[in-house]
């Protein structure tokens, strides 16, 4: 090759290398020495994630800007001191940090999205000339000011501000639009209003936490639903977690059991079964059955029993005393397929399609897979699996004249500038029962809260309550048979009976306290929620004293103040009410401030003397 050409290649190679080095130096200078100049997204567009709020506009999740701590390891001058200082401030392991400083190269995150207090501490050390090679970088992060409240519904977002669970995950694109679709430097996500009421959610979580501890249970679930439109006002699951530090909690505590857990519902299923048999026509309102202890059927080798021999029971008696025998005999009056179709119409065996991940469909086998025992046992809540949200939703047929409603978690979605993008309203799905059947079942359920009924512990003065309790055994996975130790206690309430406003459903999984019966341990929890929500929502009781008022209030103006022999009390008077005193030649009136008199000198009762000064301060 020509020598000049060779020299030319060498020259260009050297120049190219120098330019590459300069570019790299500038790149690392921008990224490490001035990390705040780097863009938070690949496209260069800053995305501010939209807030999540409750139905009343109270903030459940909001975007904020937090510092993250990173390092360019070659620039660290005193690794031991830096590791010790950062370990103390950021509560991270010193030995691991030293290992990273020693064995890794280049750039490294030390801790993402630290607290403001941690940021101040790191910044002060840097200003003092320490922590060389350590940098604070601004990042957008998610903050959950209500902490654990509604955590299983809201979910959480990761360090990259992408939703990982709950509403944050399923509606991620609504809260945080794809930056590649926009040309602006900064875009804002939509505002998401939930149907959750923070106050009612607080009531539910408070009593769920109490029950978890009192009964040493594996978990507790409470669903509170608006009876008229199926809005979910509260959905509490215990144990819970704090989405601000979700990584500190195990999967078992982050699991939304009200949506994802499937279990045999036990005797609460009787209200849906008896109503189904009525609707199909197998039984009538005047039907009654002999419940003397056992259900006898030649096709079933083992009898189905009750806790006691109740004798001749009407349909209301079956509900009041929770008779398995009565429910089983009633099931004999309809076909397998007709019963199955009614259960499907109620939503069992299907997801509610709420916008949350991992929702269970439960389990409802087709009739061709039923044994001779299946129909009577499904009638009282065995051989069928449900979720808590399915049960609360199915109860809307009784509060809406036999029509099943679609449950809602989203109230409305607003654009960043406040315009309504979507507003969710009452959504009927299908008619399941006639109005007569629905009304009859509410009245039957009311008998359960009367003396002798399994739900009598829900009794509330001045309020009619329709309810049903349940107790179910749990299958032992080791033996494939029902456990003698593991139970599920539950209770369902609809109130007021004559004008349903709320549906409350409580489930206690594997209680290990003094009792495992739903009537004994789940009913009192419902009663506590009733006592909180009734006054909060202004639900009228029969015992309330109602006063009719026009809404107008006439306030009498205070008479003009007079000064005779002593100084009066000026407290509460306005300037306008005291203006006439400026013409009184006996004293000089000094006024300071705005509003009403809150301080005076001399004090009330001081004798009036000629030429005296009176000082009044207003606030």
C-alpha positions as CSV (number, residue, x, y, z in Angstrom):
1,X,0.0,0.0,0.0
2,X,1.2,3.5,-0.8
3,X,3.0,5.0,2.3
4,X,1.0,8.3,2.1
5,X,-2.3,6.4,2.1
6,X,-1.1,4.4,5.1
7,X,-0.1,7.5,7.0
8,X,-3.5,9.0,6.1
9,X,-5.3,6.0,7.6
10,X,-3.3,6.3,10.7
11,X,-4.0,10.0,11.0
12,X,-7.7,9.5,10.6
13,X,-7.7,6.7,13.1
14,X,-6.0,8.9,15.7
15,X,-8.5,11.8,15.0
16,X,-11.5,9.4,15.2
17,X,-10.2,8.0,18.5
18,X,-9.7,11.4,20.0
19,X,-13.2,12.5,18.9
20,X,-14.7,9.3,20.4
21,X,-12.9,10.0,23.7
22,X,-14.2,13.6,23.8
23,X,-17.8,12.4,23.1
24,X,-17.5,9.8,25.9
25,X,-16.1,12.3,28.3
26,X,-19.0,14.7,27.6
27,X,-21.6,11.9,27.8
28,X,-20.3,10.8,31.2
29,X,-20.0,14.4,32.3
30,X,-23.7,14.9,31.5
31,X,-24.9,11.6,32.9
32,X,-22.7,11.4,36.1
33,X,-21.5,14.9,37.0
34,X,-24.9,16.5,36.0
35,X,-27.4,13.6,36.2
36,X,-30.3,16.1,36.5
37,X,-29.8,16.9,32.8
38,X,-30.6,13.4,31.7
39,X,-34.2,12.7,30.5
40,X,-36.5,10.4,32.5
41,X,-37.7,8.5,29.4
42,X,-36.2,7.1,26.3
43,X,-38.3,9.4,24.1
44,X,-37.2,12.5,26.0
45,X,-40.8,13.2,27.0
46,X,-41.5,13.7,30.7
47,X,-44.7,11.9,31.7
48,X,-46.4,12.9,34.9
49,X,-48.6,10.0,36.1
50,X,-52.2,11.0,36.8
51,X,-53.6,10.9,40.3
52,X,-55.9,8.3,41.8
53,X,-58.7,9.7,44.0
54,X,-61.6,8.4,46.0
55,X,-65.2,9.2,45.0
56,X,-65.0,12.4,47.0
57,X,-61.8,13.6,45.4
58,X,-59.4,12.7,48.3
59,X,-56.0,11.7,47.0
60,X,-55.0,8.0,47.1
61,X,-52.0,8.1,44.8
62,X,-50.1,11.1,43.4
63,X,-47.0,11.8,41.4
64,X,-44.0,13.4,43.1
65,X,-40.4,14.0,42.3
66,X,-37.8,12.2,44.4
67,X,-34.0,11.9,44.4
68,X,-32.2,8.7,43.6
69,X,-28.6,8.1,44.7
70,X,-26.1,6.8,42.1
71,X,-22.4,6.7,41.8
72,X,-19.6,6.8,39.2
73,X,-17.4,4.3,41.1
74,X,-14.0,5.6,39.6
75,X,-14.7,9.0,41.2
76,X,-15.2,7.6,44.7
77,X,-12.2,8.8,46.8
78,X,-12.9,7.3,50.2
79,X,-15.0,4.1,49.7
80,X,-15.0,3.1,53.4
81,X,-16.2,6.5,54.6
82,X,-18.8,6.9,51.8
83,X,-20.1,3.4,52.4
84,X,-20.5,4.0,56.1
85,X,-22.2,7.4,55.6
86,X,-24.6,6.1,53.0
87,X,-25.3,3.0,55.1
88,X,-26.4,5.1,58.0
89,X,-28.5,7.5,56.1
90,X,-30.1,5.2,53.6
91,X,-30.4,2.2,55.9
92,X,-28.6,-0.2,53.5
93,X,-26.0,-2.9,54.2
94,X,-22.5,-1.5,54.6
95,X,-20.7,-4.8,53.6
96,X,-22.8,-5.1,50.4
97,X,-22.1,-1.5,49.5
98,X,-18.3,-2.0,50.0
99,X,-18.4,-5.1,48.0
100,X,-20.1,-3.2,45.1
101,X,-17.6,-0.4,45.4
102,X,-14.7,-2.9,45.2
103,X,-15.9,-5.3,42.6
104,X,-18.1,-3.3,40.2
105,X,-17.1,-0.7,37.6
106,X,-18.6,2.4,36.2
107,X,-22.1,3.7,37.1
108,X,-24.3,2.1,39.7
109,X,-27.6,2.9,41.4
110,X,-27.2,2.9,45.2
111,X,-30.8,3.5,46.1
112,X,-33.8,4.6,44.0
113,X,-36.3,7.2,45.1
114,X,-35.2,8.1,48.6
115,X,-37.2,10.1,51.1
116,X,-36.9,13.9,51.3
117,X,-35.2,13.5,54.6
118,X,-32.6,11.2,53.1
119,X,-32.1,13.7,50.2
120,X,-31.3,16.5,52.6
121,X,-28.8,14.4,54.6
122,X,-27.0,13.3,51.5
123,X,-27.0,16.8,50.1
124,X,-25.5,18.3,53.3
125,X,-22.7,15.8,53.2
126,X,-21.9,16.6,49.6
127,X,-21.9,20.3,50.4
128,X,-19.4,19.5,53.2
129,X,-17.1,18.0,50.6
130,X,-17.8,14.4,51.4
131,X,-19.3,11.7,49.3
132,X,-17.3,12.5,46.2
133,X,-18.4,10.4,43.2
134,X,-21.9,10.1,44.8
135,X,-24.8,12.0,43.0
136,X,-28.4,12.8,43.5
137,X,-30.6,12.4,40.4
138,X,-34.2,13.6,40.2
139,X,-36.7,11.0,39.3
140,X,-40.5,10.9,39.2
141,X,-42.1,8.6,41.8
142,X,-45.4,7.5,43.2
143,X,-46.6,8.5,46.6
144,X,-49.6,7.0,48.5
145,X,-50.5,9.5,51.2
146,X,-53.2,7.2,52.7
147,X,-50.5,4.6,53.1
148,X,-52.2,1.2,53.7
149,X,-55.7,2.4,53.0
150,X,-57.2,0.6,50.0
151,X,-53.8,-0.7,49.1
152,X,-55.0,-3.9,47.5
153,X,-57.3,-1.9,45.2
154,X,-54.8,0.8,44.3
155,X,-51.8,-1.4,43.9
156,X,-48.4,0.2,43.3
157,X,-46.0,1.4,40.7
158,X,-42.3,0.4,40.4
159,X,-39.2,2.5,40.3
160,X,-39.7,3.2,36.6
161,X,-43.1,4.6,37.5
162,X,-45.0,1.8,35.7
163,X,-47.9,0.2,37.5
164,X,-47.2,-3.3,38.8
165,X,-50.4,-4.3,40.6
166,X,-54.0,-3.2,41.3
167,X,-55.5,-0.2,39.5
168,X,-52.0,1.1,38.9
169,X,-51.3,-1.9,36.7
170,X,-54.6,-2.5,34.9
171,X,-55.2,1.2,34.1
172,X,-51.5,2.1,33.6
173,X,-52.1,3.5,30.1
174,X,-54.8,5.8,31.3
175,X,-52.7,7.1,34.2
176,X,-49.5,7.3,32.2
177,X,-49.9,7.7,28.4
178,X,-47.2,6.3,26.1
179,X,-44.7,9.2,25.5
180,X,-44.0,8.0,22.0
181,X,-47.5,9.1,21.0
182,X,-46.8,12.7,21.8
183,X,-44.5,15.5,20.6
184,X,-44.6,17.6,23.7
185,X,-41.7,17.7,26.2
186,X,-44.1,17.1,29.1
187,X,-47.4,15.2,29.2
188,X,-49.8,14.5,31.9
189,X,-51.8,11.4,32.7
190,X,-55.6,11.4,33.4
191,X,-57.2,11.7,36.7
192,X,-58.9,8.5,38.0
193,X,-61.8,8.7,40.5
194,X,-62.6,5.4,42.2
195,X,-66.0,4.5,43.7
196,X,-64.1,3.8,47.0
197,X,-65.1,6.1,49.9
198,X,-62.1,6.6,52.1
199,X,-64.1,6.9,55.3
200,X,-66.1,3.7,54.7
201,X,-62.8,2.0,53.6
202,X,-61.3,3.1,56.9
203,X,-64.2,1.6,58.9
204,X,-63.9,-1.7,57.0
205,X,-60.2,-2.0,57.4
206,X,-60.3,-1.0,61.0
207,X,-62.7,-3.9,61.9
208,X,-61.0,-6.3,59.5
209,X,-57.7,-5.7,61.3
210,X,-59.4,-6.1,64.7
211,X,-61.0,-9.4,63.6
212,X,-57.7,-10.7,62.2
213,X,-56.1,-10.3,65.6
214,X,-59.0,-11.3,67.8
215,X,-59.7,-14.5,66.0
216,X,-56.1,-15.3,65.0
217,X,-57.3,-15.7,61.4
218,X,-55.4,-16.3,58.2
219,X,-57.2,-13.5,56.5
220,X,-60.3,-11.2,56.7
221,X,-62.2,-9.7,53.8
222,X,-64.9,-7.1,53.9
223,X,-66.8,-5.7,50.9
224,X,-69.2,-2.7,51.3
225,X,-71.3,-2.0,48.2
226,X,-73.9,0.6,47.3
227,X,-77.1,-1.4,47.0
228,X,-78.6,0.8,44.3
229,X,-75.8,0.9,41.7
230,X,-73.2,-1.7,42.8
231,X,-70.5,0.9,43.4
232,X,-67.8,-0.7,45.6
233,X,-67.5,1.7,48.6
234,X,-64.9,-0.4,50.5
235,X,-63.0,-3.5,49.8
236,X,-60.8,-4.4,52.8
237,X,-58.4,-7.4,52.9
238,X,-56.2,-8.2,55.9
239,X,-53.3,-8.7,56.1
240,X,-52.5,-5.6,54.1
241,X,-49.4,-3.6,53.0
242,X,-48.1,-0.1,52.4
243,X,-47.7,0.6,48.7
244,X,-45.0,3.2,49.4
245,X,-42.7,0.3,50.5
246,X,-44.5,-2.6,48.8
247,X,-41.1,-4.4,48.3
248,X,-40.9,-4.9,52.1
249,X,-44.0,-7.1,52.2
250,X,-44.4,-10.7,51.1
251,X,-46.7,-11.8,48.2
252,X,-49.1,-13.2,50.7
253,X,-49.8,-9.8,52.2
254,X,-50.0,-8.1,48.8
255,X,-52.6,-10.6,47.6
256,X,-56.1,-9.1,47.1
257,X,-58.1,-12.1,48.5
258,X,-61.5,-10.4,48.0
259,X,-60.9,-10.9,44.2
260,X,-58.5,-13.7,43.9
261,X,-59.4,-16.2,46.6
262,X,-62.1,-18.9,45.8
263,X,-63.7,-20.8,48.6
264,X,-66.9,-22.7,49.5
265,X,-69.4,-20.0,50.8
266,X,-71.4,-22.2,53.2
267,X,-74.9,-21.4,54.2
268,X,-75.1,-17.9,52.8
269,X,-75.6,-19.7,49.5
270,X,-79.1,-20.7,50.8
271,X,-80.5,-17.3,50.0
272,X,-79.6,-17.6,46.3
273,X,-80.7,-21.3,46.2
274,X,-84.1,-20.8,47.8
275,X,-84.7,-17.7,45.6
276,X,-83.7,-19.8,42.5
277,X,-86.1,-22.6,43.5
278,X,-88.9,-20.1,43.9
279,X,-88.2,-18.5,40.5
280,X,-88.0,-21.8,38.8
281,X,-91.3,-22.8,40.3
282,X,-90.3,-25.9,42.2
283,X,-91.5,-24.4,45.5
284,X,-93.9,-21.7,46.5
285,X,-94.0,-19.1,49.3
286,X,-96.2,-21.5,51.3
287,X,-93.9,-24.6,50.9
288,X,-92.6,-26.2,54.0
289,X,-90.3,-29.2,54.8
290,X,-89.8,-31.7,57.6
291,X,-86.4,-30.9,59.0
292,X,-86.1,-33.4,61.9
293,X,-82.3,-33.7,61.8
294,X,-81.3,-35.4,58.5
295,X,-82.0,-35.3,54.8
296,X,-82.7,-38.8,53.6
297,X,-82.2,-39.8,50.0
298,X,-81.6,-43.4,48.8
299,X,-79.2,-42.1,46.1
300,X,-76.9,-40.6,48.7
301,X,-75.1,-43.0,51.0
302,X,-74.4,-40.5,53.8
303,X,-77.2,-38.3,55.2
304,X,-77.0,-34.5,55.2
305,X,-77.5,-33.2,58.8
306,X,-78.4,-30.0,60.7
307,X,-77.1,-28.8,64.0
308,X,-80.5,-29.5,65.5
309,X,-83.9,-31.0,64.7
310,X,-86.0,-28.0,63.7
311,X,-89.2,-29.8,62.8
312,X,-91.5,-28.5,60.2
313,X,-89.9,-25.4,58.5
314,X,-91.3,-22.8,56.1
315,X,-88.9,-21.2,53.6
316,X,-88.4,-18.3,56.1
317,X,-87.5,-20.9,58.8
318,X,-84.9,-22.5,56.6
319,X,-83.2,-19.1,56.2
320,X,-83.7,-18.1,59.9
321,X,-82.2,-21.3,61.4
322,X,-79.9,-22.0,58.4
323,X,-81.2,-25.6,57.8
324,X,-79.1,-27.6,55.5
325,X,-81.8,-30.3,55.5
326,X,-84.5,-27.8,54.4
327,X,-82.3,-26.4,51.6
328,X,-81.5,-30.0,50.4
329,X,-85.2,-31.0,50.3
330,X,-86.1,-27.8,48.5
331,X,-83.4,-28.7,45.8
332,X,-85.2,-31.9,45.0
333,X,-88.1,-29.9,43.5
334,X,-86.0,-28.6,40.5
335,X,-83.7,-30.2,37.9
336,X,-79.9,-30.0,37.9
337,X,-79.8,-28.0,34.7
338,X,-82.4,-25.4,35.8
339,X,-80.6,-24.9,39.1
340,X,-77.2,-24.6,37.3
341,X,-78.6,-22.0,34.8
342,X,-79.9,-19.8,37.7
343,X,-76.5,-19.9,39.4
344,X,-74.8,-18.9,36.2
345,X,-77.3,-16.1,35.8
346,X,-76.3,-14.9,39.3
347,X,-72.7,-14.6,38.1
348,X,-71.2,-17.7,39.8
349,X,-68.5,-19.4,37.8
350,X,-67.7,-16.1,36.0
351,X,-65.5,-13.1,36.6
352,X,-67.2,-9.8,37.4
353,X,-64.7,-8.2,35.0
354,X,-63.6,-5.5,37.4
355,X,-60.4,-3.8,36.4
356,X,-58.1,-5.7,38.8
357,X,-55.6,-8.4,38.0
358,X,-55.9,-12.0,39.1
359,X,-59.7,-12.1,39.6
360,X,-61.0,-15.6,40.3
361,X,-63.9,-17.0,38.4
362,X,-64.7,-19.4,41.3
363,X,-65.8,-22.8,40.3
364,X,-69.2,-24.0,39.2
365,X,-69.1,-27.4,37.4
366,X,-71.5,-28.2,34.6
367,X,-74.4,-30.5,35.6
368,X,-73.0,-33.4,33.6
369,X,-70.2,-33.5,36.2
370,X,-72.5,-33.5,39.3
371,X,-72.9,-36.5,41.5
372,X,-76.2,-37.4,43.2
373,X,-75.1,-35.4,46.1
374,X,-74.1,-32.2,44.2
375,X,-77.4,-30.5,43.9
376,X,-78.4,-30.6,47.6
377,X,-74.9,-29.7,48.8
378,X,-74.5,-26.8,46.3
379,X,-77.9,-25.6,47.7
380,X,-76.3,-25.0,51.1
381,X,-72.9,-23.8,49.9
382,X,-70.6,-26.8,49.2
383,X,-69.2,-28.1,45.9
384,X,-69.2,-24.5,44.6
385,X,-66.3,-22.0,44.9
386,X,-67.0,-18.2,45.0
387,X,-65.0,-15.0,45.6
388,X,-66.1,-12.3,48.0
389,X,-66.7,-9.9,45.2
390,X,-69.0,-12.4,43.4
391,X,-71.1,-12.9,46.6
392,X,-71.6,-9.1,47.2
393,X,-72.4,-8.6,43.5
394,X,-74.9,-11.5,43.4
395,X,-76.8,-9.8,46.3
396,X,-77.7,-6.9,44.1
397,X,-80.5,-9.0,42.7
398,X,-82.3,-8.6,46.0
399,X,-81.8,-4.8,46.2
400,X,-82.8,-4.1,42.6
401,X,-86.1,-6.0,42.2
402,X,-84.4,-9.1,40.8
403,X,-82.0,-7.4,38.4
404,X,-78.3,-8.2,38.6
405,X,-76.0,-5.2,38.4
406,X,-72.4,-4.9,37.2
407,X,-70.1,-3.9,40.0
408,X,-67.9,-0.8,39.6
409,X,-64.6,0.4,41.0
410,X,-64.2,3.4,38.6
411,X,-66.5,6.4,39.2
412,X,-65.1,8.6,36.4
413,X,-62.0,9.5,34.4
414,X,-61.0,13.1,33.9
415,X,-58.5,14.6,31.5
416,X,-55.6,16.6,32.9
417,X,-57.5,19.8,32.3
418,X,-60.6,18.5,34.1
419,X,-62.9,17.4,31.2
420,X,-64.9,14.2,31.7
421,X,-63.5,11.4,29.5
422,X,-65.7,8.7,31.0
423,X,-68.3,8.6,33.7
424,X,-69.6,5.2,35.0
425,X,-73.2,4.8,36.1
426,X,-75.6,2.1,37.1
427,X,-75.3,-0.8,34.7
428,X,-78.0,-3.5,34.8
429,X,-76.8,-6.9,33.4
430,X,-79.9,-9.1,33.3
431,X,-83.1,-10.0,35.2
432,X,-82.6,-13.1,37.3
433,X,-85.6,-13.0,39.7
434,X,-89.0,-11.4,39.6
435,X,-89.6,-8.4,41.9
436,X,-91.8,-10.6,44.0
437,X,-89.1,-13.2,44.5
438,X,-86.5,-10.6,45.4
439,X,-88.8,-8.9,47.9
440,X,-89.8,-12.2,49.5
441,X,-86.2,-13.1,50.0
442,X,-85.4,-9.8,51.8
443,X,-88.2,-10.5,54.2
444,X,-87.1,-14.1,54.8
445,X,-83.5,-12.8,55.4
446,X,-84.9,-10.3,57.9
447,X,-86.1,-13.2,60.1
448,X,-82.4,-14.3,60.5
449,X,-81.7,-11.0,62.5
450,X,-84.6,-11.6,64.8
451,X,-84.3,-13.4,68.2
452,X,-83.3,-17.0,67.6
453,X,-82.0,-16.3,64.1
454,X,-78.4,-17.0,63.2
455,X,-77.7,-13.3,62.5
456,X,-79.4,-11.9,65.6
457,X,-76.1,-10.3,66.7
458,X,-76.6,-7.7,63.9
459,X,-79.8,-6.3,65.5
460,X,-79.7,-2.5,65.4
461,X,-82.3,-0.4,67.1
462,X,-84.6,1.4,64.7
463,X,-83.1,-0.4,61.6
464,X,-84.5,-3.3,59.6
465,X,-81.7,-5.6,58.4
466,X,-81.9,-8.6,56.1
467,X,-79.0,-11.0,56.6
468,X,-77.6,-14.5,56.3
469,X,-74.6,-16.1,58.0
470,X,-72.4,-18.9,56.9
471,X,-69.9,-21.4,58.2
472,X,-68.1,-23.8,55.9
473,X,-65.4,-26.4,56.2
474,X,-62.3,-26.2,54.1
475,X,-60.8,-29.1,52.1
476,X,-57.6,-30.4,53.5
477,X,-55.2,-30.6,50.5
478,X,-53.3,-33.5,52.1
479,X,-56.4,-35.8,52.6
480,X,-58.8,-34.4,50.0
481,X,-61.5,-34.4,52.7
482,X,-63.0,-31.6,54.9
483,X,-60.7,-30.4,57.6
484,X,-61.7,-30.6,61.2
485,X,-59.8,-27.5,62.1
486,X,-60.0,-25.1,59.1
487,X,-63.2,-23.2,58.6
488,X,-64.6,-20.1,56.9
489,X,-67.0,-17.8,58.9
490,X,-69.0,-15.3,56.9
491,X,-72.0,-12.9,57.1
492,X,-74.0,-11.0,54.5
493,X,-76.2,-8.0,55.4
494,X,-78.6,-5.8,53.3
495,X,-80.1,-2.7,55.0
496,X,-82.5,-1.1,55.5
497,X,-84.8,-4.0,54.4
498,X,-87.6,-1.7,53.2
499,X,-85.2,0.6,51.2
500,X,-81.8,-1.1,50.7
501,X,-78.9,1.3,50.7
502,X,-75.9,-0.9,51.5
503,X,-74.6,-4.5,51.1
504,X,-72.0,-5.6,53.5
505,X,-70.2,-9.0,53.2
506,X,-67.6,-10.3,55.7
507,X,-65.4,-13.3,55.4
508,X,-63.0,-14.7,58.1
509,X,-60.7,-17.4,56.8
510,X,-59.5,-20.0,59.3
511,X,-60.3,-18.4,62.6
512,X,-58.6,-20.0,65.5
513,X,-60.2,-18.2,68.4
514,X,-63.2,-18.9,70.6
515,X,-65.5,-19.8,67.7
516,X,-65.6,-20.4,64.0
517,X,-69.3,-19.9,63.4
518,X,-70.3,-17.0,61.1
519,X,-73.2,-16.1,63.3
520,X,-71.0,-15.7,66.3
521,X,-67.9,-14.0,64.9
522,X,-68.7,-12.4,61.5
523,X,-72.1,-11.0,62.5
524,X,-70.7,-8.6,65.2
525,X,-68.3,-7.2,62.6
526,X,-71.2,-6.4,60.3
527,X,-72.9,-4.7,63.3
528,X,-69.9,-2.5,63.9
529,X,-69.9,-1.4,60.2
530,X,-73.6,-0.7,60.4
531,X,-73.1,1.5,63.4
532,X,-70.4,3.5,61.6
533,X,-72.0,3.8,58.1
534,X,-75.6,4.5,59.1
535,X,-74.8,7.9,60.7
536,X,-72.1,8.7,58.2
537,X,-74.4,8.3,55.2
538,X,-77.4,9.7,56.9
539,X,-79.4,6.5,56.6
540,X,-82.6,7.0,58.6
541,X,-83.6,4.8,61.5
542,X,-87.2,4.4,62.7
543,X,-86.0,5.7,66.1
544,X,-84.6,9.0,64.7
545,X,-86.3,12.2,65.7
546,X,-87.1,14.1,62.5
547,X,-87.6,17.8,62.7
548,X,-89.0,19.8,59.8
549,X,-87.3,23.1,59.2
550,X,-87.7,25.7,56.5
551,X,-83.9,26.0,56.2
552,X,-84.0,29.7,57.0
553,X,-82.4,31.0,60.2
554,X,-83.1,34.5,61.5
555,X,-80.2,36.0,63.5
556,X,-81.0,38.9,65.7
557,X,-78.5,41.8,65.6
558,X,-76.9,42.7,68.9
559,X,-78.2,46.0,70.2
560,X,-75.9,49.1,70.0
561,X,-73.3,49.1,72.9
562,X,-73.6,51.9,75.5
563,X,-70.9,53.2,77.7
564,X,-72.1,54.6,81.0
565,X,-70.1,54.4,84.3
566,X,-67.8,51.5,83.5
567,X,-66.1,50.0,80.4
568,X,-68.3,47.2,78.8
569,X,-67.1,43.9,77.3
570,X,-66.4,44.7,73.6
571,X,-65.7,41.0,72.7
572,X,-67.4,39.9,69.5
573,X,-68.4,43.4,68.3
574,X,-67.7,44.5,64.7
575,X,-66.3,48.0,63.8
576,X,-69.6,48.9,62.3
577,X,-71.3,48.3,65.6
578,X,-68.8,50.6,67.4
579,X,-68.5,53.5,65.0
580,X,-70.9,55.7,67.0
581,X,-68.4,55.6,69.9
582,X,-65.9,57.6,67.9
583,X,-68.0,60.7,68.6
584,X,-67.9,60.2,72.4
585,X,-65.8,63.1,73.8
586,X,-65.1,61.3,77.1
587,X,-62.5,59.0,75.7
588,X,-60.3,58.3,72.7
589,X,-61.1,55.0,70.9
590,X,-58.0,53.3,69.3
591,X,-58.8,50.5,66.8
592,X,-56.4,47.9,65.3
593,X,-56.9,44.9,63.0
594,X,-59.9,43.5,61.1
595,X,-62.9,41.3,62.0
596,X,-64.3,41.2,65.5
597,X,-63.0,42.4,68.9
598,X,-60.9,39.8,70.6
599,X,-58.8,41.9,73.0
600,X,-59.4,45.2,74.8
601,X,-57.7,47.5,77.2
602,X,-58.8,48.6,79.8
603,X,-60.6,45.4,80.8
604,X,-64.4,45.3,81.3
605,X,-65.6,47.0,84.5
606,X,-62.9,49.7,84.6
607,X,-64.5,53.1,85.6
608,X,-64.8,55.6,82.8
609,X,-62.6,58.7,83.3
610,X,-62.4,61.8,81.2
611,X,-59.7,61.7,78.4
612,X,-58.9,58.0,78.9
613,X,-57.7,55.8,76.0
614,X,-59.6,52.6,75.0
615,X,-57.7,50.2,72.8
616,X,-59.5,47.5,70.8
617,X,-57.8,44.7,68.8
618,X,-59.8,43.0,66.0
619,X,-59.3,39.6,64.5
